[in-house]
């Protein structure tokens, strides 16, 4: 027998179900009963019952993709804040192998990077790396901080929620499993996206959230509600790994286009020194022509005398 419904708010020690249900994350079994071990929302899938904490800090796991900020530059590594009570380190060899470089010329304090958790030791210290599609340093944009437990709701089923936001705002968005989200676009759209992300975080437990967010985006951007569609199936609140987004290639493409534009402008702009030399050559040619004409005329006049 079950005593709660999906997405019910529960407290530590509350009895959730009898022994025919399996105890999942955020629960424990006592005297044949499944009980909650924290304050959170019930998540039911078949006979397995879990409790999703309302607020929690990120605990690094091998294979996770995260967004981190460089805190310190040491002799052979960078200290990285990964929005967790546990520290993160990015060893120099993970970036440029055995080649020796000055670390602060590659990444410096304050730089924000998209990284992968390569390994986690017994005290939960995370070793980070940059191998993988899209990994690297962010340029521009803003960082939005949400509870790591709300990341699946932000992404949505098969990426439905995050893709809807990206398509409507035209912003580039990268989501880290540690609750940090990078957003880059027009300034107004960045702020709108930030507000939308915080709204999803605050109302992650409510039903019909996808349609609510869609309506809000259309009202703010288009000034009218979207055309009516068949209501979407409610998304299950399940942790999924964010898909890697190759923002790095997009940024590099933007830089290449900017460089090509600047180069073209320089090519189109006349070189002052070359213009002066060309004018000198033309003036010299004109002087020679006048001199030759004058001598010819003088000779003709003398011969006819």
C-alpha positions as CSV (number, residue, x, y, z in Angstrom):
1,X,0.0,0.0,0.0
2,X,1.2,3.5,-0.8
3,X,0.4,6.5,1.5
4,X,1.5,9.4,-0.8
5,X,1.0,10.5,-4.4
6,X,3.6,11.5,-7.0
7,X,5.1,14.9,-6.3
8,X,3.7,15.1,-2.8
9,X,5.8,17.1,-0.4
10,X,7.1,14.9,2.4
11,X,9.3,15.4,5.5
12,X,12.0,13.2,7.2
13,X,10.6,10.1,8.9
14,X,7.3,10.2,7.1
15,X,5.9,6.8,6.1
16,X,5.5,6.6,2.3
17,X,4.6,3.0,1.5
18,X,4.5,-0.6,2.7
19,X,7.2,-3.2,2.0
20,X,5.9,-4.1,-1.5
21,X,7.5,-0.9,-2.7
22,X,11.3,-0.5,-3.3
23,X,13.3,2.1,-1.4
24,X,15.0,4.5,-3.7
25,X,17.2,7.6,-3.2
26,X,16.1,9.9,-0.4
27,X,14.3,7.0,1.5
28,X,15.0,4.2,3.9
29,X,13.2,1.1,5.1
30,X,12.2,0.5,8.7
31,X,10.0,-2.2,10.1
32,X,8.9,-3.1,6.5
33,X,7.9,0.5,5.8
34,X,9.5,2.9,3.2
35,X,10.2,6.2,4.9
36,X,11.5,9.6,3.7
37,X,15.0,10.6,4.9
38,X,14.7,14.3,3.9
39,X,12.4,17.1,2.9
40,X,11.4,16.8,-0.7
41,X,9.1,15.6,-3.4
42,X,7.9,12.1,-4.0
43,X,8.9,10.5,-7.3
44,X,7.2,7.2,-8.2
45,X,8.2,4.9,-11.0
46,X,6.6,1.5,-11.0
47,X,7.2,0.0,-7.5
48,X,10.2,2.2,-6.8
49,X,9.8,5.3,-4.6
50,X,12.3,8.1,-4.3
51,X,12.3,11.6,-2.7
52,X,13.9,14.5,-4.6
53,X,15.3,17.0,-2.1
54,X,14.0,20.5,-2.4
55,X,17.4,22.0,-1.8
56,X,20.7,20.3,-2.0
57,X,24.3,20.9,-3.0
58,X,26.0,19.2,-5.9
59,X,27.9,16.0,-5.1
60,X,30.3,15.3,-8.0
61,X,30.1,12.0,-9.9
62,X,32.4,10.5,-12.5
63,X,31.2,11.4,-16.0
64,X,29.1,14.4,-15.0
65,X,29.4,17.6,-17.1
66,X,29.7,20.7,-15.0
67,X,30.3,24.4,-15.3
68,X,33.1,25.7,-13.0
69,X,34.9,29.0,-12.2
70,X,38.7,29.2,-11.7
71,X,39.4,30.1,-8.1
72,X,43.2,29.8,-8.0
73,X,46.2,29.0,-10.3
74,X,48.8,26.7,-8.8
75,X,52.1,25.3,-10.1
76,X,50.5,22.4,-12.0
77,X,46.8,22.7,-11.7
78,X,43.8,25.1,-11.4
79,X,41.5,25.1,-8.4
80,X,37.9,25.2,-9.7
81,X,34.6,26.1,-7.9
82,X,32.0,23.6,-9.1
83,X,29.1,24.9,-7.0
84,X,29.7,22.2,-4.4
85,X,31.0,21.7,-0.9
86,X,33.6,19.5,-2.5
87,X,36.6,21.0,-4.4
88,X,37.5,20.5,-8.1
89,X,40.9,20.5,-9.7
90,X,41.9,20.8,-13.3
91,X,45.4,19.3,-13.7
92,X,47.7,21.0,-16.3
93,X,48.3,17.7,-18.1
94,X,44.5,17.4,-18.8
95,X,44.8,20.6,-20.8
96,X,48.1,20.4,-22.7
97,X,49.7,17.0,-21.9
98,X,53.4,17.2,-21.1
99,X,53.9,20.5,-22.8
100,X,55.0,23.2,-20.3
101,X,53.1,26.5,-20.3
102,X,52.3,29.3,-17.9
103,X,49.0,28.2,-16.6
104,X,47.6,31.7,-16.0
105,X,48.1,32.5,-19.7
106,X,45.8,29.6,-20.6
107,X,43.1,30.0,-17.9
108,X,43.2,32.6,-15.2
109,X,41.2,33.4,-12.0
110,X,37.6,34.2,-12.8
111,X,37.5,32.3,-16.1
112,X,34.4,30.1,-16.5
113,X,34.7,26.7,-18.1
114,X,32.6,23.8,-19.3
115,X,34.2,20.6,-17.9
116,X,33.8,16.9,-17.3
117,X,34.3,15.1,-14.0
118,X,37.1,12.6,-14.8
119,X,37.3,11.0,-11.4
120,X,36.2,11.5,-7.8
121,X,38.4,10.4,-4.8
122,X,37.4,9.0,-1.4
123,X,36.9,12.5,0.0
124,X,34.8,13.6,-3.0
125,X,37.4,15.8,-4.5
126,X,36.7,16.0,-8.3
127,X,39.4,15.7,-10.9
128,X,38.2,17.6,-14.0
129,X,39.1,17.4,-17.7
130,X,38.3,19.1,-21.0
131,X,38.2,16.1,-23.3
132,X,34.9,15.9,-25.1
133,X,32.8,17.8,-27.5
134,X,32.2,21.4,-26.6
135,X,34.5,21.5,-23.5
136,X,36.4,24.7,-22.9
137,X,36.2,28.3,-21.8
138,X,33.0,30.4,-22.1
139,X,33.2,33.9,-23.6
140,X,30.6,36.5,-22.6
141,X,27.1,35.6,-21.5
142,X,25.8,35.2,-18.0
143,X,25.7,32.4,-15.4
144,X,22.4,31.4,-13.7
145,X,22.5,29.3,-10.5
146,X,19.8,26.8,-9.7
147,X,19.4,23.8,-7.4
148,X,21.1,20.8,-9.0
149,X,18.0,18.7,-8.3
150,X,16.0,21.0,-10.6
151,X,18.3,20.5,-13.6
152,X,16.2,17.6,-15.1
153,X,13.1,19.8,-15.0
154,X,14.9,22.6,-16.8
155,X,16.1,20.2,-19.5
156,X,12.7,18.5,-19.8
157,X,11.8,15.2,-21.4
158,X,14.2,14.6,-24.3
159,X,15.3,18.2,-24.0
160,X,11.8,19.6,-24.7
161,X,11.9,22.5,-22.1
162,X,15.4,23.8,-22.7
163,X,15.1,23.5,-26.5
164,X,11.8,25.5,-26.4
165,X,13.6,28.3,-24.4
166,X,16.5,28.3,-26.8
167,X,14.4,28.4,-29.9
168,X,12.2,31.2,-28.6
169,X,14.9,33.5,-27.1
170,X,17.6,32.6,-29.7
171,X,20.0,32.3,-26.8
172,X,22.8,29.8,-26.5
173,X,22.3,27.8,-23.3
174,X,24.6,25.2,-21.7
175,X,23.4,23.3,-18.6
176,X,25.8,21.8,-16.1
177,X,24.7,19.0,-13.8
178,X,26.0,21.0,-10.9
179,X,23.2,23.6,-11.2
180,X,25.1,26.3,-13.2
181,X,23.6,27.4,-16.5
182,X,25.5,29.5,-19.1
183,X,23.3,31.8,-21.2
184,X,24.4,34.0,-24.1
185,X,22.3,36.1,-26.5
186,X,20.8,39.6,-26.7
187,X,20.9,41.3,-23.3
188,X,17.2,41.5,-23.0
189,X,16.8,37.8,-24.0
190,X,19.5,36.8,-21.5
191,X,17.6,38.5,-18.7
192,X,14.3,36.9,-19.8
193,X,16.0,33.5,-20.0
194,X,17.4,34.0,-16.5
195,X,13.9,34.8,-15.2
196,X,12.4,31.8,-17.0
197,X,15.0,29.5,-15.5
198,X,14.3,30.7,-12.0
199,X,10.6,30.3,-12.6
200,X,11.1,26.7,-13.6
201,X,13.2,26.2,-10.5
202,X,10.5,27.6,-8.2
203,X,7.7,25.7,-9.8
204,X,9.4,22.5,-10.7
205,X,6.9,20.4,-8.7
206,X,3.8,21.9,-10.4
207,X,1.9,20.2,-13.2
208,X,1.4,21.8,-16.6
209,X,4.7,23.8,-16.3
210,X,5.8,23.3,-19.9
211,X,2.7,25.0,-21.2
212,X,2.9,27.7,-18.6
213,X,6.5,28.5,-19.6
214,X,5.6,28.4,-23.3
215,X,2.7,30.9,-22.8
216,X,5.0,33.2,-20.8
217,X,7.7,33.2,-23.5
218,X,5.1,33.9,-26.3
219,X,3.4,36.7,-24.3
220,X,6.7,38.5,-23.5
221,X,8.3,38.1,-27.0
222,X,5.4,38.1,-29.4
223,X,2.7,39.9,-27.2
224,X,0.2,37.0,-27.7
225,X,-0.4,33.4,-26.7
226,X,0.8,30.6,-29.0
227,X,-1.7,28.8,-31.2
228,X,-3.5,26.0,-29.4
229,X,-2.1,22.6,-29.6
230,X,-2.7,19.2,-28.1
231,X,-1.7,19.4,-24.4
232,X,1.8,17.9,-23.9
233,X,2.2,14.8,-21.8
234,X,3.4,15.7,-18.3
235,X,7.1,15.2,-17.9
236,X,8.5,12.9,-15.3
237,X,10.9,14.4,-12.9
238,X,13.9,12.1,-13.7
239,X,17.6,12.9,-13.6
240,X,19.0,12.9,-17.1
241,X,22.5,13.8,-18.2
242,X,22.5,17.1,-20.1
243,X,23.4,16.7,-23.7
244,X,26.7,18.2,-24.7
245,X,26.2,21.4,-26.7
246,X,29.1,22.4,-29.0
247,X,29.0,26.0,-27.9
248,X,32.8,26.2,-28.4
249,X,32.6,25.6,-32.2
250,X,29.8,28.2,-32.4
251,X,31.9,30.8,-30.6
252,X,35.0,30.0,-32.7
253,X,32.8,30.4,-35.8
254,X,31.7,33.8,-34.6
255,X,35.3,34.9,-34.0
256,X,36.3,33.7,-37.5
257,X,33.4,35.7,-39.0
258,X,34.5,38.8,-37.1
259,X,38.1,38.4,-38.2
260,X,37.1,37.9,-41.8
261,X,34.9,41.0,-41.6
262,X,37.7,43.1,-40.1
263,X,40.2,41.8,-42.7
264,X,37.7,42.7,-45.6
265,X,37.3,46.2,-44.1
266,X,41.1,46.6,-44.0
267,X,41.3,45.4,-47.6
268,X,38.6,47.8,-48.8
269,X,40.1,50.7,-46.9
270,X,42.8,52.5,-49.1
271,X,46.4,52.4,-48.0
272,X,47.5,56.0,-47.5
273,X,51.1,55.4,-48.4
274,X,50.1,53.6,-51.6
275,X,47.7,56.4,-52.5
276,X,50.4,59.0,-52.0
277,X,52.9,57.0,-54.1
278,X,50.3,56.6,-56.9
279,X,49.6,60.3,-56.9
280,X,53.4,61.0,-57.1
281,X,53.7,58.7,-60.1
282,X,50.7,60.4,-61.9
283,X,52.1,63.9,-61.2
284,X,55.6,62.9,-62.4
285,X,54.1,61.4,-65.6
286,X,52.0,64.6,-66.2
287,X,55.2,66.8,-65.7
288,X,57.1,64.7,-68.2
289,X,54.3,65.0,-70.7
290,X,54.1,68.8,-70.4
291,X,57.9,69.1,-70.6
292,X,58.0,67.0,-73.8
293,X,55.1,69.0,-75.3
294,X,56.7,72.3,-74.6
295,X,60.0,71.3,-76.2
296,X,58.3,69.9,-79.3
297,X,56.4,73.2,-79.8
298,X,59.5,75.2,-79.4
299,X,61.3,73.1,-81.9
300,X,58.5,73.5,-84.4
301,X,58.5,77.2,-84.1
302,X,62.3,77.5,-84.5
303,X,62.3,75.3,-87.6
304,X,59.7,77.5,-89.2
305,X,61.6,80.6,-88.6
